[in-house]
Amino acid sequence: MSQVQNELKTATTTHPFTVGNSLAPGDTDVQMLRINFNTAGMINTSALTTINIDAKGTDLTSVSSVKLYFTGDASSFTNPTLLGTITSGPVGDQYIFTINQNLLHGNNNF
């Protein structure tokens, strides 16, 4: 049986932090967005090198930093690995993270 090259099947976003939840001044590490990359295949693991997050239309006056975490195949925000922090604000409307994260077979949550 031949093995299939690793490839991206789907990329989806969800917003776990919904309207009705509230933030207090000073709250940190609040999960605002989940990005899931689902891969298939067994050989030649793919590496993700850049994630751009578009903040166009977002009020960023109270945002002091944006962090990118990797939780592997776990969709919950437990035991995350910090991949990067941006404290200088967006470039234009984009937060650009340069990373080198190998993608697992199946679900990869950021």
Secondary structure as GFF3:
##gff-version 3
##sequence-region A 1 110
A	DSSP	beta_strand	7	14	.	.	.	ID=ss1
A	DSSP	beta_strand	34	40	.	.	.	ID=ss2
A	DSSP	beta_strand	47	54	.	.	.	ID=ss3
A	DSSP	beta_strand	66	70	.	.	.	ID=ss4
A	DSSP	beta_strand	81	86	.	.	.	ID=ss5
A	DSSP	beta_strand	94	102	.	.	.	ID=ss6
A	DSSP	beta_strand	106	109	.	.	.	ID=ss7
###
